[in-house]
């Protein structure tokens, strides 16, 4: 037996190519075309049937749920509104509030849209805040806080808006113009602010005119400091631009600067106290001057109405030397020229 240096091994070789193998192992199954079409139609029909049944079941559940809600709540006579509680702190009447809100007795408690009711009432210019609540099982509660007007406003309108020049508006302490729904005696005695330059008048929105803001600040501090014990402001003229001319019920003219109003009122209170001590009443006061402020005293026995008619023709304060009183802020020294 002869051995060779290399032993031969059997190797595995592919007997065919990839293309040939694909052709050899293809399962050639043929079905009848009519049977295949029937199977496809049946599968589609079953899918459609399942989808339809699912949709019908969901719709039935929704309908049943809505019917149950209507039966228990929306159409239940136990939840029909029988009482409407209205609480307000202003001039709006119960009838006006109910008309604006749209709520009526007999309406269903759950069908009443509280957000819509709140929006309707909030559109009223004299309304500052609104609170609407359901009180189960058959009540609605509304609490309204109204804006408090502190003055009338006669704006100085531009020529293109001359049709609104003669109108009167009410204004609260924040400068919001109000529409008068009902007139009460208290409104007649409110002071009048005139000469304010207002570019655009929008009811229910605050005014940003600086002069009007100063006048409202003056009235606010006037009320807080109880200055009505010394004088009652009837009008404030802003036409000067740099100052405010206030006239009280005794036709006393008081000229204010538009800043440092609190300090001016303190000096004014001190002046009135001093005038009460000496038994004289001021006719004109200039508070713009901080020291030695000019003051015109009324002559003894002079008629107030006659003097007011004479002073009304003047746009500026005129100080007569013979009736001039100059006071320091402490009012420690006085000089009266008769």
PyMOL commands that set and color helices and strands:
alter all, ss='L'
color gray80, all
select helices_A, chain A and resi 18-24+33-74+77-79+94-101+114-122+159-164+185-188+210-224+227-229+261-278+304-312+321-323
alter helices_A, ss='H'
color red, helices_A
select strands_A, chain A and resi 83-88+127-135+139-146+149-156+169-172+177-178+191-197+233-237+243-248+253-257+282-286+293-297+324-327
alter strands_A, ss='S'
color yellow, strands_A
deselect
rebuild
show_as cartoon
